[in-house]
Amino acid sequence: MVFQNIKYLFFLLLAYSLMACTENKPIIPCLSCEGTVAPPNPDIIVKKALMEEFTGVRCVNCPQAKIEIENLQSEALFGEDFIAVSYHAGFFSRPYNDSKNDYRTDQGDDILDFLDQPIGFPSGVVNRKQFSGEDDLQIEAFATWGGFVGQELEAAAIMALDLETTYNASNRILNVSVGITPTQNISDALNLSILITENDIVDVQLTPDGKVDDYAQTHVFRSMITNTFGNPINEAFIANQSISNIFSFTLPNEWVAENCKVVAFVHHAEQSKEVLQAEEVDLIK
């Protein structure tokens, strides 16, 4: 009897110690649920940086810009907090006669005009923001991109952005669920933009070493899911109250769904074009 009591006491103490050592994980807001949700914790929400790069298959320096983006996306630097989209637009985006693909889109051309024509290519826009010392949104010196990305990642996030996808391979229909939870009241007019990119498209590209036939393009802009300049968010932005929407899109047959990503971002819709928050997920989980 004494042995059994000691044994029982041992297991009771063991269970208590395990509970006491269990880490308290942060509550993640359930953006797709109805009713009250746990408010987002500003201390664990990270503001992400969106780079919209303008490139082309005839742009000899663009492969070096691609290497710079890959360096910035490495875990040693910004990792998943840095999101890149590459629009093939402008003079240098014209395909060669032996190109298999034409990456140009009317939407990409419209976005290039919207974000200012750069002096040269490659060029990039970080969170659609004009930084001190820059003449406009476009930053042509890709070696400086990292500094501007770092500035944006140091800023406080004012909203959480939750992005989920479901994909039906039989009919190629993609459903995207987006949840937005602000940490404070926001009265500005904001838009939501959602787009698709694709990686590892192998084709012709001009490089500093000459024309290459088997160059792998990455984060290539494929199409907007929303309107080109985003859909207006008509709901009020009230602190800790979630806004949810679902969008559907049918993937063209030539796109490789396994190589695609979905990017969503919330941005100003009037005089300022600044992106407040962005998120990226694989099209197929």
N, C-alpha and C positions, 0 to 999 in steps of 0.2 A: 504493500500500500504506500509506504514511504517512497519507494522507487518510482511508482507510477505518478505520485504527486510531484516529485522532482522532475520527471520526464515532461509532465504537463507544463510545469513552470518554465522549463528550458525552451519548449516550443513557443510558449506565450511571449517570452522575452525576445526570441528570435524574430517572431512576426512583428513585434513592436519596433525592433531595431530596423527592420527592412522598410517599414512604413516611414520611420523617422528619417531614413537616408534617401528616400525617393525624392528626385528633383521635382520641384513645382514648375510645370511647363506653362508657358504663356497661353492664355485663351485666345484662339484664333476666331475672328468673327465669322459666323455662318452666313455668307452673303446671299446664298440661294434659298435660305430658309424664310418662312413667313414669321411674322411677329417680332418680338424683341430679340436683339442679338447683343452679344458682349461687345462693348465699345472697343475700338482698336487702341492699342497701347502705343502712343507716339514714340516710346523709347525703343520699340522693336520694329517699327516701320522704316524701311530704307527708301529714300528717294532714288530712283534709278535714272540713268542718263541714256537718252536716245540719240544715236548718231544717224543722220540721214546723209548718206554719201552719194555723190553723183559721179558716175564712172562711165566707161565705154570700152568696147573691144579694140578700138583703134588708139586708145590712150596709153602711151608708152610708160608713163609713170604710175598708172593705176595699180599694177601689181605690187609696187612698193607700198602704196597706201593700204592695200589688202593685208600685207604683212604687218603694217602698223596696227591695223584693227585687230588682227589675231593676237598680237602682243598685248594690247589693251584688254582683250577678253580673257587672257590667261589668268589662272588662279593666283599667280604671283602679283598681278596688278588688280584689275577691277572685277574680273570673273563675270558672274551672272548679273551684276549690277550695271553692266554696260551692254546695251542692246544696239545692234547695227542693222541698217537696211540700206541696200545698194540699189539706187535707181540708175538704169542705163538710159540716159537722156542726153540730149545735146548733140553737137557736131560729131564728137568722137564715138558715139554709140552706134553709128551705121555699121551693119554687119558686112563682112567680106563676102565675096562671091562664093567661097567655099564654106561659109559658116552654115552650121546645121540649125542654129537658133537665131531668132531675132528677139532680143530681150527688151526692146523698146515697147512702151505702152503709152497710150494717150494720157492715162492718169499720171504716169511718171513725168511726162512733158508738162502737164498742168501744174504739178507740184514743184517742178523746177522753176517755172515762171513765178509761182506763188512765193517761193522762198528766195527769190532774187537770182538773177543770172550771175554766175561766178566769172571772174576774169580768166581763169584757167581751170583745167581739170587735172587731177581729181580735186574735188572740193567737198567739204562736209559742213553740216549744220548740227549743232549740239543743242538739243531740247528747244529748237527753234528760237533761240535767244541770241540777241546781239550783245557781245561781251565788250567790256571796256577796252579801248584801243583798236577795235575792229570797225571797219566802215559800214558793214552790213552783216546779215546773218551768215553769209558764206565764209568759211575759213579754208583758204587754199593751201596753206602750209601744213601738211598733214603731220609733220614732226611736232607741231604744237597742240594737236588734238587732245593728247593726254592731259595737258594742263587744264584745259577747259572742262573736260570730263570730270577731273578731280574736283574742280570748283563746284560743279553741280552735285556731286555725290556728298559733299560736305554740308549741303543745305538741308534743312529740316523738311521732312515729308509732311504734307497737309492732308493726305488721303491714302487709304489702302486700296489697292486695285487687285481684285481676284479674277483669275482667268482660267476657265475650264473648257475642254473640248471633248466632243464625241464624234466619231467618224464611222460611217457605214461604208465598208469597202465595196459592197455589192452595187450600190447606186451612187457611190462617191459623194454622198451628201455629208457636209460638215456642219455641225451645230456648235456655236460658240456662246458660252454663258459668261457674261461680264458683270461683276459686282463692284460697286464703288462705295466706299465708306469714308466720308471726310472726318477729320479730327476736329474741325472747326466749321462754323457757318461760313459759307461762301456765297456772295451775292453776284459775282461776275458771270457773264454768259460764257458757258463752256461747251465744247463739242467732244464727242467720243469718236476716235478713228480706230478702225481695225483693218489689218492688212495681212497678206500671206507672203512669206519669202520661201525660197528654195535654195538648198545647198548642193554642192557637188555636181553641177551641170558642166560637163566636159565639152569644150569646143575651142574654136580659134580665139587667140588673144595676142595682141602685140605686147612685147615685153622689152626691157632694155637689151636683151640678148637676141632680139628678133622676133619674128612671128612664130608662135607656138600653136600646134594643132590640138594638143591634149591638155589644155589649161583648165583647171577646175575652178569655176566661179562659185562664190559663196554669198549667202544672205541676199540673193537676187530678188528684187521686188517683182512679184507676180501680179497681184491685183489687190485692190481695196475690197473689203467686204461691206463697209459702210460707203457713204458718198465719198467722193474724192477728198473733200476738205472736212470730212467728219459729219456726224449726225448731231443736231442740237440735243442737249440734255435738258428736257423741259421740267423735270422734277427739281424741287428746291434742294439745295445742298445744306442740310442741317447736321450739325455735329453728331457723330455716332449713329446716324440713321442711314441705312443701306439703300442703294438704288441698284436694281438688277434688270438686265435685259438679255434676251437670247436672239442670236442672229444665225441664219442658215445660208449656206453657200455650196454650190456644186463644183467640185474640182474638175477641170478639163482632163481628158484622158492622158495627155502627154506629160502631166506633172507627176512626179514621184512623191506620193503622199508621205512615205517614210522619211523623206529628206526635207519636208516642209515644216515651217514654224508659223505660229500665229502671233502677231504683235498687236497690242492694244495700247492706246495712250489717250489721256485727257488733256485738252489744251484750250487756250483762250480762243475766242471766236470773233473778237472785234479788232481793236487797234493792235493789241499785242497778239502774237502767235505762239507765245511761250507754252511749252509742254510742262504740266504740273506733275504728272506721274505716268510711268510706262511699265509694261509687263510683257513677257515673252514666254511661250510654252511650245513644246513640240506638238505638231498637229495630231500625231498618234502617240498616246502615252506609252 
